[in-house]
Amino acid sequence: QVQLVESGGGLVQAGGSLRLSCAASERTFNNYAMGWFRQAPGKEREFVAAISRSGVATYYTDSVKGRFTISRDNAKSTVYLQMNSLKPEDTAVYYCAAGPGSPFQMRYPAGYDYWGQGTQVTVSS
């Protein structure tokens, strides 16, 4: 069982930045691909970004390309999401997830086995 704990959310003005962190309990952290998803009120959970087990491959949804960067530190069992140029439409609860890393499923919630509890990100206009 992998436990994931997100941190770093908060309230920020449009154009600002936040860095989310997700710490994993699993020592074999590098066995898992990691993803970030978000869910706004009344909307379905949507894919934001993912990173392969080695960190070599990264994937982003179109709306965050050029603004968000996903990275991981396998020595610290932590994945990060650096969010720059934030917009009010980025407001959501952000979740990290761990999974086997099938390239065909990394953009979908079903591709992940473990989820964190979420951290709120609010961007004011």
Disulfide bonds with the S-S distance in Angstrom:
Cys22-Cys96 1.93
